[in-house]
Amino acid sequence: MQNFIERAVIVTKGDVLQIPPLPTRMMSRTEPVTLRDAERDHILKALEESNWVVGGLHGAAARLGGARTPLIDKVRKRGLTRDSDGS
């Protein structure tokens, strides 16, 4: 819910809050997922939601409940980039 409201505030232009469309269905994997893959996907989602801002009050590290430096290390170690597709 918090992410939905934050996204609404971010995409709103002007004084009236614009509600972004809700996802029509949840994406789910049918094959087993490793912990490493799940962590990678989770980090990537947080980075996308924060527009690739890592530090600060609304950055990806804060969204994940951690510190900026360890997150930067994980991003580098996993080779995550803005054009990562999550696969």
Secondary structure, DSSP 8 states (H G I E B T S, - for coil): -HHHHHHHHHH--SSS-------SS----SS---HHHHHHHHHHHHHHHTTT--SSTTSHHHHHTS-HHHHHHHHHHHT--TT----
